[in-house]
Amino acid sequence: MTKEPDPMPTTFRFEDAAAGVKLLTLDRPDRLNAVNWRMVSELEECFRGLAAAQDVRAIVLTGAGRAFCAGLDIKDPNSFDQENTVHAYDLQEMFGRMCTHLAEVPQPIIAAVNGAASGAGLVFSVASDIRLAVPEARFNMANVRIGFSGCDLGSSYWLPRVLGLGLASELMLTGRFMGAEEAERRGLVNRVVPADELLDAAIEMAADIARNSPFAVRMTKQVLAQNVDAPSLRAAVELENRTQILCTRTRDFEEALAAFQEKREPEFTGS
């Protein structure tokens, strides 16, 4: 059963979108979905709970209103602690943990970037597995322009892997915006989609994923995450070998073979 965030979150909505698909909508549109510490806490709990949510097979992440996420809410009085360094560091670690949990959610996440994605918003998008964006979407790591390091929340891990070191360095050192067209050309987003088609396209893709064997999908996501940093081809193939044998030991594998032979759609149970 799905473990819903408890108590009811106030900074995002989490709702059914299709069979096996959940829609997670950041819901602070008056602040362009900027991240405050309540959102950090609520999202971290949500991401932790998804590890045990066997009926959730794919997730679409988007923002309410005209922005995806504008980064840290610097107007929130709890965003900074200039007096207590230890407390400030504890808050920063909590923020970083939230992004780590997002990346480690076993279900694939499709980011439906419906507007500006700055700072944490950029990290949310690159830590997702697949990214769709509207033509009006813009991406930047604004931190360096307001006195923070551009290396934050995993940006120094994700951006070089998605964009390459040179372009990642340019974005993090200048804080400049990258528009949707350039983002698609550079590989930051998979596809640019008209605004009125964005959610439908993301949910349709998530539903395509959800129709596959849950264990096979989970193993594919895990192996991709590990092998992007594989020390050698041999190490990558050895991990793939182990994973393939694990997949063949599931009931869903038996169901997939039977469905193929009987020319019907498989009915996967996640077992």
Phi, psi and omega in degrees: 000150179288131174270103179285147177303140183220126003286179183304126181292152179249351186250356176205163174247144182226108190217161178293139178239327178194176180301117180079002185243131175249144174253119178252113183248115173298130194230060169232060188299332179293339177246022182055034179059029176298150186272123169248180187288335174294317178297318178305311182296316183291320179291321179300317178296319179299312182295324176298317182294330183294338179299332181254006185271085186291337180275356175261116187250343176199155185228138170252128181247125180213183180237149176280146177080214190263002180230154173280299175194126185271012179093206181289137176280094185286350176273350177288126183296341180266006183287335184228150171226096183279350185264323187241103183296320181297315179296319178299320179292323177300318178295318179297319178297322178297317178299312180297323179298321179302315180291326176296316179296322177301313182293333185264002174305131184293334179279142173299141179244129175253118177275121175258092189277105189263007180177212183298137176231097185243145176056245179302327178296320176295318179295317177305319184287315183284338176281346174285164184278326183221145182229125170246148184215152174279160180301334182275355182296144175222144184235136170201161174251085191285351189311315187295338181279347180238026171092358177267164169290144174289346178269104189204139171062024181096004181300324181286348174269311188283314188297316177298329179286326181275320189249344190093155187295320184297310181290323176299317178299318179300313182295317184283333180274330181262330186074013184291159177275144171245122180285170185297319181298313178294321180300320178292317181295324182275351180091009178288326174239150179286323185200144172263131188231139176306146187304320183284357179246355190300304184296319179299318180295318180292317180293321178298317178295318178298321178295323175300318178294317185295340179283348181273169178301123182303319181292320179296320178295315180300316180293324178297316179296316182296316183292320175301316181297322180285317190279349173296337177247018183300136181289341181198163175300319182299317179298320179296314182292324179297320177294319177299318180301313180298318182295319180298318180293321175301317181298323182288351180264009182261156174294328179296327177295317178298319178295321179297316179295316180297317181296321178298314182292327182268001177055053178222170176283135178288154175243095184275144181243355182078024180235000000 
